[in-house]
Amino acid sequence: MKKRFCLAVLLAVALIGVEARAADDLEAFQGTWKLVRGESNGQEIPDDKLPNGKVTFEKDHFEVTFGDQTAEGTIKIDADRDPKTFDAEHESGADRGKTQYGIYKFEDEKLIVCSAAPGSPEIERPTEFRTRPDGNEVLFEFEREN
């Protein structure tokens, strides 16, 4: 009985730590981020081809704009995986009803995301912050706007 209680307490403490890390990362997402760099098909996207883009997070809700296209949805993060992961559920726009699986990190005041195309199966979630010449990944770097 005592062993079960100790195991339950350890599990509860571990779950509280997991929830705290996820809450801290979700808090770090909050606000508006401006697109400053991109990569696709293993190549840097030239500045003159990089769309005017930004993404705004409010709690678990996001709104993303690339050029004249806008979409909204919700994001779920897992700050305990390595690399950290996100699932973006698109609720509007061209990818409405699709899930986008990706990875993220915060580095030097930037938000860096690498994801598979919306609607790709979860098994295609990138595992590295790079794109492949024949892949369907995109990598974007954002700087905080506000």
Secondary structure, 3 states (H helix, E strand, C coil): CHHHHHHHHHHHHHHHHHHHHHHHHHHHHCEEEEEEEEEECCEECCCCCCCCEEEEEECCEEEEEECCEEEEEEEEEECCCCCEEEEEEECCCCCCCCEEEEEEEEECCEEEEEEECCCCCHHHCCCCCCCCCCCCEEEEEEEECC
